[in-house]
Amino acid sequence: MNASMEYALKFSLAYNKKCKPLCQELGLPQTAFDILMFLANNPDYKTASDIVEIRKIKANLVSVNVEKLVQEGYLRREAVKGDRRKTKLLCTDKARPIIERGRQVQKAFFEFLFDNVSEDTKKIFGEVLELIGRNLDEMLEKQD
């Protein structure tokens, strides 16, 4: 396995491991937790198709887990005005404590990632990511 693939796999496995105790306590599958956190942390994205497209979670898994989250009262569906084919997924008040705890887990995960990394190195890393982001934007804008 090449280094970048291995890094992505390790990142995903470590994040899931960090989330596992909370997911078990809440009785939520990791995918349901990921969907809830995605919607809470990215208010511009509100539909199941957004989750499929952005998070790359298979549509059937999104459908099953959204239904579970709706039935348990963590999400509610709302029709999109002007497009009856679309439905917004909105976090409910019942989901707020889970979201807050999830954000604490996410914060601890990222703090752990940067353990033993100097502030200067963090700054350089951020600058490199910004440059890579611009290069990606440029690639996406160019027509072949």
A tleap script that builds the chain and sets N, CA, C and O, in Angstrom:
source leaprc.protein.ff14SB
mol = sequence {
  NMET ASN ALA SER MET GLU TYR ALA LEU LYS
  PHE SER LEU ALA TYR ASN LYS LYS CYS LYS
  PRO LEU CYS GLN GLU LEU GLY LEU PRO GLN
  THR ALA PHE ASP ILE LEU MET PHE LEU ALA
  ASN ASN PRO ASP TYR LYS THR ALA SER ASP
  ILE VAL GLU ILE ARG LYS ILE LYS ALA ASN
  LEU VAL SER VAL ASN VAL GLU LYS LEU VAL
  GLN GLU GLY TYR LEU ARG ARG GLU ALA VAL
  LYS GLY ASP ARG ARG LYS THR LYS LEU LEU
  CYS THR ASP LYS ALA ARG PRO ILE ILE GLU
  ARG GLY ARG GLN VAL GLN LYS ALA PHE PHE
  GLU PHE LEU PHE ASP ASN VAL SER GLU ASP
  THR LYS LYS ILE PHE GLY GLU VAL LEU GLU
  LEU ILE GLY ARG ASN LEU ASP GLU MET LEU
  GLU LYS GLN CASP
}
set mol.1.N position { 0.867 -1.177 0.000 }
set mol.1.CA position { 0.000 0.000 0.000 }
set mol.1.C position { 0.906 1.230 0.000 }
set mol.1.O position { 1.878 1.299 0.752 }
set mol.2.N position { 0.570 2.200 -0.857 }
set mol.2.CA position { 1.402 3.410 -0.885 }
set mol.2.C position { 1.149 4.262 0.362 }
set mol.2.O position { 0.133 4.110 1.041 }
set mol.3.N position { 2.080 5.144 0.639 }
set mol.3.CA position { 2.068 5.904 1.892 }
set mol.3.C position { 0.802 6.741 2.058 }
set mol.3.O position { 0.250 6.799 3.157 }
set mol.4.N position { 0.329 7.392 0.994 }
set mol.4.CA position { -0.854 8.241 1.136 }
set mol.4.C position { -2.110 7.414 1.405 }
set mol.4.O position { -2.989 7.847 2.150 }
set mol.5.N position { -2.197 6.243 0.811 }
set mol.5.CA position { -3.343 5.367 1.078 }
set mol.5.C position { -3.276 4.847 2.515 }
set mol.5.O position { -4.291 4.770 3.208 }
set mol.6.N position { -2.086 4.498 2.940 }
set mol.6.CA position { -1.915 3.990 4.301 }
set mol.6.C position { -2.266 5.077 5.319 }
set mol.6.O position { -2.905 4.806 6.335 }
set mol.7.N position { -1.839 6.310 5.030 }
set mol.7.CA position { -2.136 7.437 5.916 }
set mol.7.C position { -3.648 7.658 6.012 }
set mol.7.O position { -4.180 7.843 7.106 }
set mol.8.N position { -4.330 7.639 4.884 }
set mol.8.CA position { -5.790 7.843 4.879 }
set mol.8.C position { -6.486 6.729 5.654 }
set mol.8.O position { -7.427 6.987 6.406 }
set mol.9.N position { -6.030 5.501 5.475 }
set mol.9.CA position { -6.627 4.374 6.190 }
set mol.9.C position { -6.396 4.508 7.695 }
set mol.9.O position { -7.327 4.330 8.479 }
set mol.10.N position { -5.173 4.819 8.103 }
set mol.10.CA position { -4.860 4.982 9.521 }
set mol.10.C position { -5.680 6.116 10.138 }
set mol.10.O position { -6.178 5.994 11.258 }
set mol.11.N position { -5.813 7.205 9.405 }
set mol.11.CA position { -6.595 8.350 9.884 }
set mol.11.C position { -8.028 7.908 10.175 }
set mol.11.O position { -8.573 8.188 11.242 }
set mol.12.N position { -8.623 7.218 9.214 }
set mol.12.CA position { -10.002 6.756 9.350 }
set mol.12.C position { -10.148 5.760 10.503 }
set mol.12.O position { -11.078 5.867 11.302 }
set mol.13.N position { -9.239 4.801 10.588 }
set mol.13.CA position { -9.300 3.805 11.661 }
set mol.13.C position { -9.130 4.451 13.034 }
set mol.13.O position { -9.840 4.099 13.976 }
set mol.14.N position { -8.196 5.391 13.153 }
set mol.14.CA position { -7.965 6.063 14.432 }
set mol.14.C position { -9.162 6.916 14.832 }
set mol.14.O position { -9.545 6.935 16.002 }
set mol.15.N position { -9.756 7.623 13.871 }
set mol.15.CA position { -10.932 8.445 14.168 }
set mol.15.C position { -12.090 7.561 14.634 }
set mol.15.O position { -12.751 7.870 15.625 }
set mol.16.N position { -12.329 6.470 13.921 }
set mol.16.CA position { -13.412 5.560 14.308 }
set mol.16.C position { -13.163 4.967 15.698 }
set mol.16.O position { -14.097 4.807 16.484 }
set mol.17.N position { -11.905 4.644 15.998 }
set mol.17.CA position { -11.556 4.098 17.313 }
set mol.17.C position { -11.831 5.124 18.402 }
set mol.17.O position { -12.324 4.780 19.476 }
set mol.18.N position { -11.516 6.375 18.127 }
set mol.18.CA position { -11.746 7.452 19.102 }
set mol.18.C position { -13.255 7.668 19.329 }
set mol.18.O position { -13.674 8.003 20.437 }
set mol.19.N position { -14.060 7.476 18.287 }
set mol.19.CA position { -15.510 7.680 18.382 }
set mol.19.C position { -16.250 6.482 18.969 }
set mol.19.O position { -17.364 6.620 19.474 }
set mol.20.N position { -15.630 5.315 18.899 }
set mol.20.CA position { -16.311 4.068 19.260 }
set mol.20.C position { -16.955 4.071 20.648 }
set mol.20.O position { -18.111 3.667 20.769 }
set mol.21.N position { -16.254 4.511 21.703 }
set mol.21.CA position { -16.905 4.492 23.020 }
set mol.21.C position { -18.192 5.327 23.067 }
set mol.21.O position { -19.184 4.899 23.657 }
set mol.22.N position { -18.181 6.499 22.457 }
set mol.22.CA position { -19.380 7.342 22.443 }
set mol.22.C position { -20.490 6.683 21.624 }
set mol.22.O position { -21.648 6.668 22.042 }
set mol.23.N position { -20.139 6.143 20.468 }
set mol.23.CA position { -21.143 5.467 19.628 }
set mol.23.C position { -21.771 4.294 20.377 }
set mol.23.O position { -22.985 4.096 20.324 }
set mol.24.N position { -20.940 3.516 21.075 }
set mol.24.CA position { -21.465 2.375 21.842 }
set mol.24.C position { -22.372 2.854 22.963 }
set mol.24.O position { -23.441 2.285 23.186 }
set mol.25.N position { -21.953 3.893 23.667 }
set mol.25.CA position { -22.770 4.428 24.759 }
set mol.25.C position { -24.131 4.900 24.252 }
set mol.25.O position { -25.154 4.696 24.904 }
set mol.26.N position { -24.126 5.536 23.078 }
set mol.26.CA position { -25.357 6.094 22.517 }
set mol.26.C position { -26.177 5.067 21.744 }
set mol.26.O position { -27.337 5.316 21.414 }
set mol.27.N position { -25.580 3.918 21.457 }
set mol.27.CA position { -26.272 2.907 20.653 }
set mol.27.C position { -26.409 3.327 19.203 }
set mol.27.O position { -27.360 2.943 18.522 }
set mol.28.N position { -25.441 4.127 18.727 }
set mol.28.CA position { -25.463 4.601 17.345 }
set mol.28.C position { -24.357 3.924 16.540 }
set mol.28.O position { -23.219 3.837 16.999 }
set mol.29.N position { -24.687 3.447 15.347 }
set mol.29.CA position { -23.616 2.970 14.474 }
set mol.29.C position { -22.708 4.137 14.086 }
set mol.29.O position { -23.149 5.287 14.061 }
set mol.30.N position { -21.460 3.847 13.786 }
set mol.30.CA position { -20.506 4.887 13.389 }
set mol.30.C position { -21.053 5.716 12.236 }
set mol.30.O position { -20.911 6.939 12.232 }
set mol.31.N position { -21.678 5.063 11.256 }
set mol.31.CA position { -22.191 5.792 10.087 }
set mol.31.C position { -23.277 6.783 10.490 }
set mol.31.O position { -23.311 7.902 9.977 }
set mol.32.N position { -24.162 6.390 11.398 }
set mol.32.CA position { -25.210 7.308 11.865 }
set mol.32.C position { -24.579 8.499 12.588 }
set mol.32.O position { -24.981 9.644 12.385 }
set mol.33.N position { -23.594 8.216 13.426 }
set mol.33.CA position { -22.875 9.281 14.132 }
set mol.33.C position { -22.206 10.215 13.133 }
set mol.33.O position { -22.289 11.436 13.271 }
set mol.34.N position { -21.543 9.647 12.125 }
set mol.34.CA position { -20.866 10.456 11.104 }
set mol.34.C position { -21.848 11.351 10.359 }
set mol.34.O position { -21.546 12.512 10.083 }
set mol.35.N position { -23.009 10.821 10.037 }
set mol.35.CA position { -24.032 11.603 9.335 }
set mol.35.C position { -24.510 12.755 10.216 }
set mol.35.O position { -24.619 13.892 9.756 }
set mol.36.N position { -24.791 12.459 11.464 }
set mol.36.CA position { -25.264 13.497 12.393 }
set mol.36.C position { -24.216 14.591 12.551 }
set mol.36.O position { -24.545 15.777 12.515 }
set mol.37.N position { -22.964 14.202 12.723 }
set mol.37.CA position { -21.899 15.182 12.897 }
set mol.37.C position { -21.656 15.975 11.611 }
set mol.37.O position { -21.381 17.173 11.667 }
set mol.38.N position { -21.752 15.326 10.472 }
set mol.38.CA position { -21.583 16.028 9.197 }
set mol.38.C position { -22.638 17.121 9.054 }
set mol.38.O position { -22.318 18.260 8.715 }
set mol.39.N position { -23.887 16.774 9.312 }
set mol.39.CA position { -24.965 17.759 9.188 }
set mol.39.C position { -24.801 18.890 10.199 }
set mol.39.O position { -25.054 20.051 9.877 }
set mol.40.N position { -24.382 18.561 11.412 }
set mol.40.CA position { -24.211 19.583 12.450 }
set mol.40.C position { -23.038 20.514 12.145 }
set mol.40.O position { -23.114 21.717 12.391 }
set mol.41.N position { -21.967 19.957 11.613 }
set mol.41.CA position { -20.750 20.740 11.389 }
set mol.41.C position { -20.704 21.442 10.031 }
set mol.41.O position { -19.823 22.267 9.790 }
set mol.42.N position { -21.635 21.122 9.158 }
set mol.42.CA position { -21.624 21.682 7.794 }
set mol.42.C position { -23.031 22.149 7.419 }
set mol.42.O position { -23.713 21.499 6.626 }
set mol.43.N position { -23.463 23.272 7.986 }
set mol.43.CA position { -24.848 23.705 7.792 }
set mol.43.C position { -25.231 24.021 6.343 }
set mol.43.O position { -26.419 24.111 6.034 }
set mol.44.N position { -24.260 24.188 5.460 }
set mol.44.CA position { -24.593 24.434 4.056 }
set mol.44.C position { -25.027 23.162 3.336 }
set mol.44.O position { -25.595 23.222 2.245 }
set mol.45.N position { -24.760 22.023 3.942 }
set mol.45.CA position { -25.124 20.735 3.348 }
set mol.45.C position { -26.226 20.117 4.193 }
set mol.45.O position { -26.053 19.879 5.388 }
set mol.46.N position { -27.378 19.856 3.545 }
set mol.46.CA position { -28.548 19.457 4.314 }
set mol.46.C position { -29.294 18.250 3.769 }
set mol.46.O position { -30.275 17.819 4.375 }
set mol.47.N position { -28.862 17.693 2.647 }
set mol.47.CA position { -29.630 16.605 2.042 }
set mol.47.C position { -28.859 15.292 2.067 }
set mol.47.O position { -27.640 15.267 2.237 }
set mol.48.N position { -29.593 14.219 1.895 }
set mol.48.CA position { -28.966 12.896 1.822 }
set mol.48.C position { -27.992 12.839 0.647 }
set mol.48.O position { -26.923 12.238 0.752 }
set mol.49.N position { -28.359 13.460 -0.465 }
set mol.49.CA position { -27.448 13.443 -1.619 }
set mol.49.C position { -26.169 14.223 -1.318 }
set mol.49.O position { -25.110 13.873 -1.839 }
set mol.50.N position { -26.237 15.263 -0.497 }
set mol.50.CA position { -25.027 15.972 -0.060 }
set mol.50.C position { -24.111 15.022 0.711 }
set mol.50.O position { -22.897 15.012 0.505 }
set mol.51.N position { -24.699 14.231 1.593 }
set mol.51.CA position { -23.915 13.289 2.397 }
set mol.51.C position { -23.239 12.267 1.489 }
set mol.51.O position { -22.058 11.963 1.659 }
set mol.52.N position { -23.988 11.741 0.530 }
set mol.52.CA position { -23.438 10.758 -0.406 }
set mol.52.C position { -22.297 11.383 -1.207 }
set mol.52.O position { -21.232 10.783 -1.353 }
set mol.53.N position { -22.524 12.576 -1.717 }
set mol.53.CA position { -21.537 13.228 -2.578 }
set mol.53.C position { -20.294 13.681 -1.820 }
set mol.53.O position { -19.173 13.438 -2.267 }
set mol.54.N position { -20.484 14.335 -0.681 }
set mol.54.CA position { -19.369 14.928 0.045 }
set mol.54.C position { -18.652 13.892 0.920 }
set mol.54.O position { -17.424 13.811 0.901 }
set mol.55.N position { -19.397 13.121 1.668 }
set mol.55.CA position { -18.793 12.146 2.588 }
set mol.55.C position { -18.471 10.815 1.917 }
set mol.55.O position { -17.753 9.990 2.483 }
set mol.56.N position { -18.993 10.608 0.729 }
set mol.56.CA position { -18.739 9.363 -0.014 }
set mol.56.C position { -19.250 8.137 0.745 }
set mol.56.O position { -18.624 7.078 0.726 }
set mol.57.N position { -20.386 8.294 1.407 }
set mol.57.CA position { -21.052 7.172 2.061 }
set mol.57.C position { -22.083 6.653 1.070 }
set mol.57.O position { -22.798 7.439 0.448 }
set mol.58.N position { -22.165 5.344 0.920 }
set mol.58.CA position { -23.092 4.749 -0.049 }
set mol.58.C position { -24.529 5.152 0.266 }
set mol.58.O position { -24.931 5.255 1.425 }
set mol.59.N position { -25.290 5.377 -0.809 }
set mol.59.CA position { -26.660 5.882 -0.681 }
set mol.59.C position { -27.524 4.997 0.204 }
set mol.59.O position { -28.309 5.503 1.005 }
set mol.60.N position { -27.387 3.673 0.068 }
set mol.60.CA position { -28.227 2.790 0.889 }
set mol.60.C position { -27.887 2.918 2.372 }
set mol.60.O position { -28.780 2.840 3.216 }
set mol.61.N position { -26.599 3.116 2.703 }
set mol.61.CA position { -26.206 3.317 4.102 }
set mol.61.C position { -26.716 4.651 4.635 }
set mol.61.O position { -27.139 4.746 5.787 }
set mol.62.N position { -26.673 5.670 3.797 }
set mol.62.CA position { -27.212 6.972 4.196 }
set mol.62.C position { -28.698 6.837 4.476 }
set mol.62.O position { -29.188 7.317 5.499 }
set mol.63.N position { -29.413 6.189 3.576 }
set mol.63.CA position { -30.856 6.030 3.718 }
set mol.63.C position { -31.227 5.301 5.009 }
set mol.63.O position { -32.090 5.760 5.758 }
set mol.64.N position { -30.584 4.178 5.265 }
set mol.64.CA position { -30.872 3.379 6.460 }
set mol.64.C position { -30.551 4.167 7.731 }
set mol.64.O position { -31.341 4.171 8.675 }
set mol.65.N position { -29.409 4.825 7.756 }
set mol.65.CA position { -28.988 5.539 8.966 }
set mol.65.C position { -29.753 6.827 9.187 }
set mol.65.O position { -30.006 7.202 10.332 }
set mol.66.N position { -30.127 7.514 8.119 }
set mol.66.CA position { -30.975 8.702 8.267 }
set mol.66.C position { -32.323 8.281 8.846 }
set mol.66.O position { -32.854 8.944 9.737 }
set mol.67.N position { -32.868 7.194 8.345 }
set mol.67.CA position { -34.150 6.711 8.866 }
set mol.67.C position { -34.033 6.411 10.367 }
set mol.67.O position { -34.924 6.763 11.141 }
set mol.68.N position { -32.950 5.770 10.772 }
set mol.68.CA position { -32.721 5.471 12.191 }
set mol.68.C position { -32.653 6.772 13.006 }
set mol.68.O position { -33.254 6.874 14.075 }
set mol.69.N position { -31.921 7.756 12.491 }
set mol.69.CA position { -31.785 9.031 13.198 }
set mol.69.C position { -33.116 9.781 13.278 }
set mol.69.O position { -33.386 10.447 14.277 }
set mol.70.N position { -33.939 9.683 12.255 }
set mol.70.CA position { -35.262 10.309 12.267 }
set mol.70.C position { -36.152 9.592 13.289 }
set mol.70.O position { -36.811 10.233 14.108 }
set mol.71.N position { -36.163 8.256 13.229 }
set mol.71.CA position { -37.008 7.487 14.157 }
set mol.71.C position { -36.628 7.728 15.613 }
set mol.71.O position { -37.489 7.723 16.492 }
set mol.72.N position { -35.327 7.940 15.868 }
set mol.72.CA position { -34.885 8.165 17.244 }
set mol.72.C position { -34.985 9.631 17.662 }
set mol.72.O position { -34.658 9.986 18.794 }
set mol.73.N position { -35.442 10.479 16.735 }
set mol.73.CA position { -35.700 11.877 17.072 }
set mol.73.C position { -34.495 12.800 16.988 }
set mol.73.O position { -34.551 13.926 17.483 }
set mol.74.N position { -33.399 12.348 16.369 }
set mol.74.CA position { -32.196 13.173 16.253 }
set mol.74.C position { -32.197 14.043 14.998 }
set mol.74.O position { -31.533 15.079 14.950 }
set mol.75.N position { -32.940 13.617 13.994 }
set mol.75.CA position { -33.086 14.388 12.756 }
set mol.75.C position { -34.556 14.520 12.439 }
set mol.75.O position { -35.374 13.691 12.839 }
set mol.76.N position { -34.881 15.580 11.711 }
set mol.76.CA position { -36.235 15.703 11.146 }
set mol.76.C position { -36.094 16.063 9.681 }
set mol.76.O position { -35.123 16.695 9.265 }
set mol.77.N position { -37.066 15.654 8.925 }
set mol.77.CA position { -37.087 15.949 7.493 }
set mol.77.C position { -37.971 17.162 7.251 }
set mol.77.O position { -38.992 17.358 7.911 }
set mol.78.N position { -37.551 17.968 6.285 }
set mol.78.CA position { -38.333 19.143 5.905 }
set mol.78.C position { -38.268 19.280 4.390 }
set mol.78.O position { -37.192 19.190 3.799 }
set mol.79.N position { -39.410 19.494 3.771 }
set mol.79.CA position { -39.455 19.650 2.315 }
set mol.79.C position { -38.686 20.904 1.897 }
set mol.79.O position { -38.681 21.909 2.607 }
set mol.80.N position { -38.044 20.830 0.746 }
set mol.80.CA position { -37.338 21.977 0.181 }
set mol.80.C position { -38.328 22.737 -0.689 }
set mol.80.O position { -38.890 22.188 -1.637 }
set mol.81.N position { -38.534 24.007 -0.354 }
set mol.81.CA position { -39.469 24.820 -1.136 }
set mol.81.C position { -38.981 24.920 -2.573 }
set mol.81.O position { -37.803 25.176 -2.823 }
set mol.82.N position { -39.892 24.716 -3.510 }
set mol.82.CA position { -39.554 24.845 -4.922 }
set mol.82.C position { -38.994 23.579 -5.554 }
set mol.82.O position { -38.813 23.531 -6.770 }
set mol.83.N position { -38.716 22.555 -4.754 }
set mol.83.CA position { -38.211 21.293 -5.304 }
set mol.83.C position { -38.708 20.154 -4.418 }
set mol.83.O position { -38.048 19.758 -3.458 }
set mol.84.N position { -39.862 19.648 -4.757 }
set mol.84.CA position { -40.479 18.624 -3.902 }
set mol.84.C position { -39.737 17.294 -3.918 }
set mol.84.O position { -40.045 16.402 -3.128 }
set mol.85.N position { -38.766 17.154 -4.807 }
set mol.85.CA position { -37.964 15.926 -4.839 }
set mol.85.C position { -36.905 15.914 -3.742 }
set mol.85.O position { -36.401 14.854 -3.373 }
set mol.86.N position { -36.569 17.095 -3.222 }
set mol.86.CA position { -35.521 17.197 -2.207 }
set mol.86.C position { -36.119 17.355 -0.816 }
set mol.86.O position { -37.190 17.933 -0.627 }
set mol.87.N position { -35.385 16.820 0.144 }
set mol.87.CA position { -35.766 16.921 1.549 }
set mol.87.C position { -34.552 17.351 2.350 }
set mol.87.O position { -33.481 16.756 2.240 }
set mol.88.N position { -34.727 18.394 3.160 }
set mol.88.CA position { -33.665 18.833 4.061 }
set mol.88.C position { -33.664 17.932 5.289 }
set mol.88.O position { -34.713 17.486 5.754 }
set mol.89.N position { -32.480 17.679 5.797 }
set mol.89.CA position { -32.312 16.927 7.039 }
set mol.89.C position { -31.799 17.902 8.088 }
set mol.89.O position { -30.734 18.498 7.924 }
set mol.90.N position { -32.548 18.060 9.152 }
set mol.90.CA position { -32.213 19.043 10.179 }
set mol.90.C position { -32.036 18.368 11.532 }
set mol.90.O position { -32.828 17.508 11.916 }
set mol.91.N position { -31.014 18.754 12.234 }
set mol.91.CA position { -30.759 18.228 13.571 }
set mol.91.C position { -31.800 18.791 14.538 }
set mol.91.O position { -32.163 19.966 14.467 }
set mol.92.N position { -32.262 17.951 15.420 }
set mol.92.CA position { -33.271 18.366 16.397 }
set mol.92.C position { -32.599 18.788 17.703 }
set mol.92.O position { -31.395 18.612 17.888 }
set mol.93.N position { -33.400 19.344 18.593 }
set mol.93.CA position { -32.885 19.710 19.920 }
set mol.93.C position { -32.401 18.473 20.677 }
set mol.93.O position { -31.455 18.550 21.460 }
set mol.94.N position { -33.048 17.343 20.443 }
set mol.94.CA position { -32.638 16.102 21.101 }
set mol.94.C position { -31.205 15.714 20.704 }
set mol.94.O position { -30.496 15.069 21.476 }
set mol.95.N position { -30.789 16.109 19.502 }
set mol.95.CA position { -29.455 15.761 19.012 }
set mol.95.C position { -28.362 16.649 19.602 }
set mol.95.O position { -27.188 16.281 19.567 }
set mol.96.N position { -28.724 17.806 20.141 }
set mol.96.CA position { -27.718 18.781 20.611 }
set mol.96.C position { -26.700 18.195 21.592 }
set mol.96.O position { -25.502 18.416 21.414 }
set mol.97.N position { -27.133 17.453 22.626 }
set mol.97.CA position { -26.130 16.900 23.551 }
set mol.97.C position { -25.166 15.920 22.856 }
set mol.97.O position { -23.979 15.880 23.182 }
set mol.98.N position { -25.668 15.150 21.923 }
set mol.98.CA position { -24.820 14.215 21.176 }
set mol.98.C position { -23.833 14.983 20.311 }
set mol.98.O position { -22.656 14.629 20.236 }
set mol.99.N position { -24.311 16.024 19.668 }
set mol.99.CA position { -23.447 16.838 18.811 }
set mol.99.C position { -22.338 17.478 19.638 }
set mol.99.O position { -21.178 17.482 19.227 }
set mol.100.N position { -22.689 18.014 20.796 }
set mol.100.CA position { -21.676 18.639 21.651 }
set mol.100.C position { -20.634 17.628 22.105 }
set mol.100.O position { -19.437 17.915 22.096 }
set mol.101.N position { -21.091 16.445 22.500 }
set mol.101.CA position { -20.140 15.404 22.909 }
set mol.101.C position { -19.309 14.942 21.710 }
set mol.101.O position { -18.114 14.679 21.841 }
set mol.102.N position { -19.940 14.847 20.556 }
set mol.102.CA position { -19.214 14.471 19.339 }
set mol.102.C position { -18.145 15.495 18.993 }
set mol.102.O position { -17.038 15.135 18.593 }
set mol.103.N position { -18.471 16.752 19.144 }
set mol.103.CA position { -17.482 17.808 18.881 }
set mol.103.C position { -16.318 17.738 19.866 }
set mol.103.O position { -15.176 18.017 19.501 }
set mol.104.N position { -16.603 17.368 21.101 }
set mol.104.CA position { -15.525 17.191 22.077 }
set mol.104.C position { -14.601 16.047 21.652 }
set mol.104.O position { -13.379 16.158 21.758 }
set mol.105.N position { -15.184 14.960 21.174 }
set mol.105.CA position { -14.385 13.828 20.694 }
set mol.105.C position { -13.549 14.260 19.488 }
set mol.105.O position { -12.365 13.934 19.398 }
set mol.106.N position { -14.169 14.991 18.568 }
set mol.106.CA position { -13.448 15.454 17.381 }
set mol.106.C position { -12.298 16.386 17.773 }
set mol.106.O position { -11.197 16.283 17.232 }
set mol.107.N position { -12.556 17.278 18.699 }
set mol.107.CA position { -11.516 18.221 19.150 }
set mol.107.C position { -10.355 17.463 19.786 }
set mol.107.O position { -9.191 17.753 19.508 }
set mol.108.N position { -10.671 16.501 20.630 }
set mol.108.CA position { -9.623 15.703 21.282 }
set mol.108.C position { -8.828 14.908 20.248 }
set mol.108.O position { -7.614 14.756 20.378 }
set mol.109.N position { -9.508 14.404 19.228 }
set mol.109.CA position { -8.835 13.644 18.167 }
set mol.109.C position { -7.813 14.532 17.460 }
set mol.109.O position { -6.662 14.133 17.281 }
set mol.110.N position { -8.225 15.725 17.061 }
set mol.110.CA position { -7.318 16.615 16.336 }
set mol.110.C position { -6.205 17.153 17.240 }
set mol.110.O position { -5.082 17.358 16.779 }
set mol.111.N position { -6.501 17.380 18.507 }
set mol.111.CA position { -5.443 17.788 19.427 }
set mol.111.C position { -4.396 16.683 19.559 }
set mol.111.O position { -3.195 16.952 19.594 }
set mol.112.N position { -4.871 15.429 19.632 }
set mol.112.CA position { -3.940 14.309 19.731 }
set mol.112.C position { -3.088 14.189 18.469 }
set mol.112.O position { -1.901 13.875 18.553 }
set mol.113.N position { -3.684 14.436 17.298 }
set mol.113.CA position { -2.942 14.374 16.035 }
set mol.113.C position { -1.747 15.321 16.049 }
set mol.113.O position { -0.694 15.022 15.487 }
set mol.114.N position { -1.927 16.456 16.695 }
set mol.114.CA position { -0.874 17.476 16.689 }
set mol.114.C position { -0.027 17.477 17.961 }
set mol.114.O position { 0.727 18.418 18.208 }
set mol.115.N position { -0.155 16.411 18.776 }
set mol.115.CA position { 0.747 16.271 19.921 }
set mol.115.C position { 2.188 16.276 19.424 }
set mol.115.O position { 2.494 15.679 18.392 }
set mol.116.N position { 3.057 16.938 20.145 }
set mol.116.CA position { 4.488 16.982 19.825 }
set mol.116.C position { 4.798 17.692 18.506 }
set mol.116.O position { 5.887 17.528 17.955 }
set mol.117.N position { 3.849 18.476 18.002 }
set mol.117.CA position { 4.080 19.269 16.790 }
set mol.117.C position { 4.188 20.725 17.230 }
set mol.117.O position { 3.288 21.257 17.880 }
set mol.118.N position { 5.291 21.358 16.872 }
set mol.118.CA position { 5.508 22.743 17.294 }
set mol.118.C position { 4.521 23.687 16.600 }
set mol.118.O position { 3.951 23.356 15.560 }
set mol.119.N position { 4.334 24.849 17.188 }
set mol.119.CA position { 3.445 25.856 16.601 }
set mol.119.C position { 3.942 26.271 15.213 }
set mol.119.O position { 3.139 26.479 14.303 }
set mol.120.N position { 5.246 26.392 15.051 }
set mol.120.CA position { 5.810 26.746 13.738 }
set mol.120.C position { 5.481 25.685 12.695 }
set mol.120.O position { 5.111 26.006 11.566 }
set mol.121.N position { 5.619 24.430 13.078 }
set mol.121.CA position { 5.324 23.334 12.148 }
set mol.121.C position { 3.837 23.308 11.813 }
set mol.121.O position { 3.466 23.075 10.663 }
set mol.122.N position { 2.980 23.545 12.812 }
set mol.122.CA position { 1.533 23.613 12.558 }
set mol.122.C position { 1.219 24.724 11.558 }
set mol.122.O position { 0.397 24.552 10.658 }
set mol.123.N position { 1.888 25.867 11.729 }
set mol.123.CA position { 1.666 27.000 10.828 }
set mol.123.C position { 2.076 26.634 9.401 }
set mol.123.O position { 1.341 26.905 8.451 }
set mol.124.N position { 3.235 26.026 9.256 }
set mol.124.CA position { 3.721 25.616 7.928 }
set mol.124.C position { 2.762 24.586 7.323 }
set mol.124.O position { 2.437 24.658 6.138 }
set mol.125.N position { 2.317 23.639 8.130 }
set mol.125.CA position { 1.369 22.626 7.664 }
set mol.125.C position { 0.095 23.290 7.140 }
set mol.125.O position { -0.408 22.921 6.078 }
set mol.126.N position { -0.423 24.260 7.876 }
set mol.126.CA position { -1.619 24.986 7.443 }
set mol.126.C position { -1.396 25.721 6.141 }
set mol.126.O position { -2.270 25.743 5.275 }
set mol.127.N position { -0.218 26.328 5.998 }
set mol.127.CA position { 0.107 27.038 4.757 }
set mol.127.C position { 0.206 26.076 3.578 }
set mol.127.O position { -0.263 26.379 2.481 }
set mol.128.N position { 0.814 24.922 3.809 }
set mol.128.CA position { 0.921 23.916 2.743 }
set mol.128.C position { -0.464 23.423 2.333 }
set mol.128.O position { -0.748 23.289 1.143 }
set mol.129.N position { -1.323 23.155 3.308 }
set mol.129.CA position { -2.687 22.723 2.979 }
set mol.129.C position { -3.426 23.790 2.175 }
set mol.129.O position { -4.159 23.466 1.240 }
set mol.130.N position { -3.238 25.055 2.533 }
set mol.130.CA position { -3.869 26.147 1.801 }
set mol.130.C position { -3.381 26.186 0.346 }
set mol.130.O position { -4.182 26.360 -0.572 }
set mol.131.N position { -2.079 26.025 0.139 }
set mol.131.CA position { -1.525 26.005 -1.222 }
set mol.131.C position { -2.054 24.817 -2.016 }
set mol.131.O position { -2.409 24.951 -3.187 }
set mol.132.N position { -2.103 23.667 -1.380 }
set mol.132.CA position { -2.637 22.480 -2.053 }
set mol.132.C position { -4.098 22.721 -2.424 }
set mol.132.O position { -4.535 22.350 -3.513 }
set mol.133.N position { -4.847 23.338 -1.523 }
set mol.133.CA position { -6.251 23.655 -1.805 }
set mol.133.C position { -6.401 24.563 -3.013 }
set mol.133.O position { -7.282 24.352 -3.846 }
set mol.134.N position { -5.554 25.561 -3.109 }
set mol.134.CA position { -5.596 26.455 -4.278 }
set mol.134.C position { -5.261 25.695 -5.555 }
set mol.134.O position { -5.909 25.884 -6.584 }
set mol.135.N position { -4.243 24.834 -5.486 }
set mol.135.CA position { -3.876 24.032 -6.660 }
set mol.135.C position { -5.027 23.122 -7.085 }
set mol.135.O position { -5.293 22.962 -8.277 }
set mol.136.N position { -5.701 22.532 -6.111 }
set mol.136.CA position { -6.856 21.681 -6.426 }
set mol.136.C position { -7.973 22.504 -7.077 }
set mol.136.O position { -8.575 22.079 -8.063 }
set mol.137.N position { -8.242 23.692 -6.512 }
set mol.137.CA position { -9.251 24.575 -7.117 }
set mol.137.C position { -8.914 24.894 -8.557 }
set mol.137.O position { -9.784 24.868 -9.427 }
set mol.138.N position { -7.642 25.196 -8.809 }
set mol.138.CA position { -7.194 25.518 -10.165 }
set mol.138.C position { -7.387 24.329 -11.101 }
set mol.138.O position { -7.838 24.495 -12.234 }
set mol.139.N position { -7.046 23.130 -10.628 }
set mol.139.CA position { -7.247 21.928 -11.440 }
set mol.139.C position { -8.712 21.727 -11.789 }
set mol.139.O position { -9.062 21.391 -12.921 }
set mol.140.N position { -9.553 21.940 -10.797 }
set mol.140.CA position { -11.000 21.733 -11.008 }
set mol.140.C position { -11.594 22.775 -11.936 }
set mol.140.O position { -12.563 22.490 -12.640 }
set mol.141.N position { -11.032 23.976 -11.954 }
set mol.141.CA position { -11.552 25.054 -12.811 }
set mol.141.C position { -11.118 24.884 -14.264 }
set mol.141.O position { -11.820 25.315 -15.178 }
set mol.142.N position { -9.972 24.263 -14.475 }
set mol.142.CA position { -9.430 24.120 -15.848 }
set mol.142.C position { -10.267 23.129 -16.640 }
set mol.142.O position { -10.667 22.080 -16.135 }
set mol.143.N position { -10.514 23.476 -17.860 }
set mol.143.CA position { -11.216 22.581 -18.799 }
set mol.143.C position { -10.160 21.740 -19.512 }
set mol.143.O position { -9.099 22.246 -19.878 }
set mol.144.N position { -10.451 20.469 -19.705 }
set mol.144.CA position { -9.510 19.619 -20.458 }
set mol.144.C position { -9.740 19.744 -21.938 }
set mol.144.O position { -9.045 19.105 -22.728 }
savepdb mol mol.pdb
quit
